[in-house]
């Protein structure tokens, strides 16, 4: 489920995440060149006069790469760094000031040899990644930008060579592409994922492409997905039959890729334009967010001309992600249609039902106060207890929902009005779901009120990887926090000793003082305030010490790099709640 900070603003959160990832990828590649140069310099020193500190500096660099690369979707670089970590793992048993004896010479030489090879691989990956980022920048001014984001296609063809070629070419054009080599595989994907366009080969074995037409056109969630037929037969009767069955286009093999790409682009762009111009959600047929933005102002103007109550309910299906995970996106779509149908048929004709995106719906109830609106919703919720929301393929699917209700007042902006209902809904989620709550007056205190002056928690982000620090800070700055940074263990130790830090996100391996050493010192010499902050420990290593011993040191949560920013945000909110 979405978190309260982004609920009702899913598109904004998604856009912010994409911008953060893009920024992080650029910074990572820029820093990678510097790190490769550092490794080259260290190799020269190590090969001539190795010291334990130099060996451990090499380990620290590759360990940092191993944790950071996958977070920014550089999987191949992460794999190389993982191999380099194995090469230099032995250095962790050395004391930084230890003198290396001749016994270590073979091990040092072997590590230097392997590292030289891996650095060449990193240089190649860096070069390719720079080109990929440049291509991404160019695409922003091409197909992807014109279509407003990546569109997902399904290529169905039993010709492995042609299918693979189309997938790679279309991905370079900015599409997300899935593939299926036969009818059963295609049906499975279509139940699990939503697509913007399908290409279908007619002549497949053992089942032909014709087998899919009925499946596609009889399903309410698939019947409007554009379909391009690819066929090796330039036969008029085949073309006419396909168009009668619902195909949107017919392309004969062999074909030029540019022609097929132009046809795909034209159909997808036209479909997107229709979606943007339409005021109804194509899946559920209820009004969409675009229409809400258009209509809600008119409703409020009517209330101001003819004073009366008006309430807004923010509704979210409970455990919807579990439905998608267990039964596939196809079933999830049917559940959304079922709830939309319930809301449309069991509310008054004057009420307005909107789908805000995902599993979120909004109902606007003119002439209705908060108590009456909540009572109406409780009746709808009771219906979900009595009957399944949808039945499909002989199976019943039951749901509940949580909702928050807010009554409009003249001093409220539309955004504040939505936020109040959203916050009430989130309280309903926190208190066990399957319930309806009315807003609390204290939920949205005006700026400058006493509520807005309450203590803001202080978060300290400690990591020697400045790119990772930047992405963590950017990813959490939308929360109500004061965020500080530290680049090494000693600086973090001094800051925590001063007191005032509520939560520390702490890297496990750092120069000057490791995360474990820092915690050990803080246990021996507590902060001036006497209160130790909560700690989330990050590490590129799998948890080697028991959670019991880590908890004794003050670790409340342990996360292994690469980690999910969504999961990190959830842990931050939980520990500061």
N, C-alpha and C positions, 0 to 999 in steps of 0.2 A: 504494500500500500504506500501511497505518497505520504510524505511527512507534512506536518502542519504548516511549515514555513513555505512549502511550495504548492500546497493544495489549492486548486483553483487557478494556479499559475503554472500548470504543467509545461505549457509551451515555453514560457520564460525560463523555467528551470532547465529544460532540455537544451534550449539555445545557449544558456550560460555554461552548461557542462561541455557542449561542443566547442565553445570559444576557449574555455580553459584547457581542454585537451589540445586544441590547435596551437594555443600559445605554448603549452608545455612541450609539444613535439618540436616546435621551432627552437625553443631554448635548449632542449635536450641535445639536438643535433649540433647546435653551436658549441655547447659545452663538451660534446663528445670529441670534437677536433682537439680541444685543449687537453682533454684527458689522454687521448692517444699520444699527443706530444709528450705529456708527462711520463707516460709509460715508456716511450722511446728513450727519454733521458735517463730514467731509472734503470733501464736495461743496460745502457752503456756503463753506468756506475757499478751496477751489480756484477756485470761480466768482468770488470777490472778489479774492483776492491769492494766486495760485498760487505755490508754491515746489517745487523738485525733490523735496525730502524728502517733502512731502505727496503728490505724485503717486506716488512709489515706495511710500509706505505704503498707498495705495489698491491698487496692483498686488499688494503682499504679501498683503493681505486676500483679494482675489479669487483669487489663485493658491492660497492655502491652502484656500479653499472648493472649488476645482476638484479638488484632490487628495483632500480628505476626504469630500465628499458621496457619491461613488459607493461608497466603502468601507462606508458605513452605509446603502446601498441607497436613497439619495435621488438617483436618476438625473436627474430633471428639474432639480433644483437644481444638480447638477453641470454640466448642459448650459448653464444660464444663466451659471454662473461661467466656463465655458469661453469663452463669447462675451465676457464682461467682461475676461478675460485678453487676448483679441485687441484689445479696445478700448484697453487700457493698456499693451500690450507695448512701445510706442515709448518709454516712460519708462525702460526698462532701459539705454538708451544715454546717459542723463544722469548726471552726477556729483551725489551728494546735496547738495553745497554750491554747485552751479552756479546762476547767476542766469538766469532765463528772460527772453528778449527778446520783443519784440512779434511776432517771426516764429512764435512758438509759440502765439499767441493763438487762431488758427482751430482748431488741433489740440486745444487744451485745451477750447475751447467745444464742439467736436464730441464729444469724449469725455464731457464733463459731460452733454450732451443724451442720448446713448445710455445712459449709466449711470443717469440718472433713470428712464428707461423700464424698464431691467432691474431696478432696485430695487423698482419697483411689482410686477414679476413675482415677485421674491423674497418680498415681503410676502405676496402671495397664496399662494405655495407654502408659506410658513411657517404661514399660517393653516390651510391644508388639512392640512399635516403634523401640526399640533397635534391636529386633529380625528381624524386617522387613528390617532395614538398613543392617544388617549382611547378610540377604538373598540376598538383592540387590547387595552387594559386591561379593557374591558367583556367582550370575548370570552373572556378568561381565566376569567371566572365563568359562561360560557355553554357553547355547544356545544363549542368547541375544548378547553376544560379538561376537560369531562366525558368526551370521547373520548380524552384523553391525547395531544393533538397533532394536527396537521393530517393529514387523510386525503386521498388522491388519487382523484379521480373522472375518468371519461371520458364526455363527452357526445357521442353520435353522432346527428346530425340534419342533413338537407339544407336545413332552413329556417334561413337565415342569421340572420334577426331573432330568432327564438325561441332559437336556439342561443346567440347572443351574450348575450341577456337572461339565460338560465339560467347561463351561465358567470359573468357579473358578479355576479348575486345569490348564487350559491353561494360565490364567492370572498369576498364580504362576510360570509358565514356562517362563514368560517374554513377552507374547503376549498381544496386545490390542485386546479385543474381544467384538463384538456386537452380539446380538441375535435376532431372529425372530421366532415366533410360528406358522406363516402361510405364505402363498404365497404373499398376498397383503402387509403385513408388510415387507417381505423380499425385494420386488420390491421397496418399498419406501426407504429403507436403501441403496439399490444398486444405486439409483438415487442420493443419498445425499453424499455417501462416497465411497472412493476407497479402495479395499480390495486386500490382497495378496493371500488369499485362502478362499474357501467356503466349508463348509460341509453341505450336503443336505440329509435330511431324505426323503425317497421315499414315505412311507406310512403315509401321513398326511391327516387331515380332515378339511374342506370339499374338498380342492383341493390337489391333490397328488403332490409330488415333480417333477413329469414329466412335470407339467405345467411351470416350470421355465427353462427347457432346451432351448426351443426356444427363450425365453426372453434373456437368457444369451448369447447364441451363435450367435444370429442375431445382437446384439449390438456391434459396433466396439470398444467401450470402455470397454466391459466386456468379449468379446469372448476369450481373452487370460488369464483370471483369472483362476488359477487351481481349480478344483472341485473334492472333495471326496464324494462319495455317501455312506450314512449309511443306511442299510436296514435290516429288520428283516427276509427277505427271502433269503435263501441260494439257489437261483435258477439260473441255468446256463443261461437260456434265458434272465432273468432280467439283469444279469451281461453283457452279450453280447450286449443287447439293450443299456444299459447305456454307454458302451465304444463307441459304434457306434454314440451315441448322443453327445459324447465329454467329458465324465467323464475321469478324470486322474487316479482315483483309486476307488475301491469298497470294503467296509468293512462291514462284516456281524455282526449283533447284535445277542447275547451279545458279547462284545469284551473286551479285556484288554486295559486299558487306555494307558499303556506304548507302546503297538503296534500302536495305533492310533497316539500317540504323535510322535513316530518315523517316521511314514509315512508322517505326516504333516511337520515335520522338514526336511525330505529328499526332499520333493517337493519344499518347500519354499526356502531352501538353493540352490537347483539346479536352480530355477527360478532367484534367486538373482545373482548367478554366471553368468547366461546368460545375465542378464541386465548389469553387470559390464564389461563383455567381449564385448558386443555389442557397436557399435559406434552410434547407432540411439536411439532417445528417443522413448520408446515403445508406448506412447500415440499419439504423433503427427507425428512420422516417420521422423522428421528432425534430423540433427546431434545433438548430446548431448555435454555437457561441456567436457566430457572426450576426444571426438574427436577434439574439439576446441583446447584443450591443446596440442594435438598431432600434429594438422595440422597447427596451426598459425605460429609456428616457421619455418616450411617449406615454408609457403607463404612469410615470411619476408626474408628468405635466398634467395628466388627467386628474390625479389625486390632489394636486395643488389647486386645480380649478374647482373641483367638487370634492372637498375634504372627506376622506374616509380612510380606513386602515388598509394596509397592503403588507403582506409578509412574503418572505423568500425562504425556501427550504433547500439546503444543500444535502444531497443524498449520495452515499457511497456504498457499493455492494461489499458486504463482509467477505473476507478471504477470497477475493476474486482471483488473485494470483495463483492460489492453490488450484482453482478450477482450470485455469489455463495450463498449469504445469502437469496436472493429472490427466486431463481429458483433451488437451490441445486447444489452440486458438479458435478452431471452428466451433467447438462447443461453447467456448467463452462468448463468441459472437451471438450464438443462439440465446444464451442467457441474457445478454444485453438487450436483444430484441424482445425477450419475454418480459423483462422489467419495464422496458419502454411501453410495451402494449398494456401492461397493468396500470402504469401511470396515466396513459392516455385515456383508457376506457373507464377508470375508476375515479377520475377527478372531474370537477365541473367543467362545463364548456367554456367558462370564462377564465379558467386557470391555464397557464402556459407552461408547457413541459419542454425543457432544453437538455441536450446532451452536451456537457462541457468538455468531454474527452475522456478516454479510458473508461473507467467504471463509474464516472461521476455524472450525476444528473442534477439539474436545478428546476424547481417548480416555483413559479411566481403566482401568488394567490391574491388577486385584487379583492377589496372589500372584506378582508379577513385579518383578524388580529392574531398575535402569536399563539395564544392558547388554543383558539379554534383551528389554526393551521396544524399545530402539533397533534391535536385530537384526530384530525382528518388523516394525517400520516400514520398514526397508530392503527387506524383501521386498515390501511393498506398493508402495514407490516404484519398485522394479524392474518391477512389473506395468504401471505407467504408461509405462514405456519400450517395452513390448512391444505395447501395444494402445491405441487411442484411448479416452478416458474416456467419450465419447458420440458417436453418429452421428446426424445430423439433416439432412433434406432432401438426402440424398446426399453430405453432407460430413462428414468425420471431424474431431474436435477432440481434440488431444493436450494434456496438461498435465504439469507436474511439481509437486511441493510441497516446502516446507521444513518441518522439524519440530524442536522442542526437547523433550528428555525430562528429567524430574526425578523422583527417588525420594523418597518422603515420609519424614521423620524426626520423632520426637515433639516436637522443639522448634520445628517449623515451623507457622505458621498456614496456613490454606487460601489466603489471599491471597498469602503469601510463596511457597507451593508453586507456585501458578499463575505468579507473577512469574518464578521461576527457570526454569521451562519456557519461558516467553515470551521471556526474555532469551537462552536457548540457541537458540531458533528465530531470533531476530533476528540472532545471530552467523552462523547458517547462511545467512541472507539476504545479509548483508554479504560473506560469503566466496564468493559465486557462486551461491547458491540450489541447489535440486535435491539436498539432502543432509540428513542427520539428525545433530544434535549432542546430546550429553549435557551437562547443566549443569556449570558450573565452580564449585567451592566458593567462589571469591572473588567470585562475581557478586552475592550478596545478603548482604554483611557486616552483622552486627547493629549496631544503633545504638550509637554510642559506641566502636566498634572503630576501629582505625587507618585502615581503608578509608574510614570516614565522616568522618575528619578531614582528608582530602586537600584540596588547594587548590580552592576553588570559583571558577570564572571570574567576572570582573567585567565587566558589560555596562553601557555608558553609552548612554542613549537621548536624542538631541539633536533637538528639534523645537520651534518656537515655537507649534505648535498643541497646546494642552494636552489637548484631547480625544483627538487621535491618540496623544499620548504615553501617556495613560491606557489606551487600548485596547491599545497595543503592550505596555505593562508587564503589564497583566492577562492578555494572551494568552500571555506568555512566563514568567510567574512560577511556573508548575508545573515548569519546568526547574530543574536544579540550578545556579542562578546567583545572584549578588548583583547587583541592578540599581540603577543610579543614573540621575538625570535631569538635563538641562540645558535651559533655555528659550531660549538664544541662543548665537551663535557664540563670543562672548567668554568666557562662563562655561564652555563646553565646552573651549575652548582652554586655560584655566587648569587645568581638572581633568585633561585628558590630559597636560599638561606635568608635573603632579605625579607621574605614573606609576601603575602598578598596574592600568590598564584593559586588558583583553584584547581586547575587541571594542566598536566604536562603531557604532551605527545613527545615521546623520548625515543630516539634512535638507539639501538643496542650497541652498535660499533661506531666509535668516533675517535678522532685524534685527541690527545691529551688525557682524556678520561672516558672510559666506556660507560654505557648506560648502567650496567650492573655496579661498577665501581662508584659511580655518582650516588646511586641509591644506598650503597653500603656506607658511604661517608655521611649521607644525610641521616641515616639511622643512628650513626654514632654522634652526629652533631646536628640536631633538629633545627628547623628554621627559627628565626628570632621570634616569630609569632607563636611558636610552639605547635602549630598545626601544619601537618604535612599535606601537600596537595595530592590529589588523585593522579594516577599515572596510566597512560596507555603506552605500552612499549611496542615499537616497530622493529622488525629485524628481518634481514635477508635469509637468516638461518631458520630452520624448523626449530620449534621449541625444544631445547635440549635439557632445560631444567624443569622440574615438576612445577606445576602451577602453584602448589602449596608453598614451595620455597620462594617463588616469585612474589606471591601475595604477602609473605612475611617481610619482604623488602619494600612493599608498598605498591606493587603492580596490580592494577584492577582489571586490565584487559591486555591481551597479547595478540598482536596482528602480524602476520608474516607477509613480507613484500614478495611479489606485488600484491597490493590490497585494493579493495574497492572503496572509492571515495564515499559512496552511498553508505557502506557499512561503517566507515570511519565517522561520518556525520551522525549516524544513529548511535554509535557508542559515546560520542561527545555529548549528545543530547541526554542520553540515559544517565551518564555519570554526573552531569551538571543539574539534573532535574531535582 
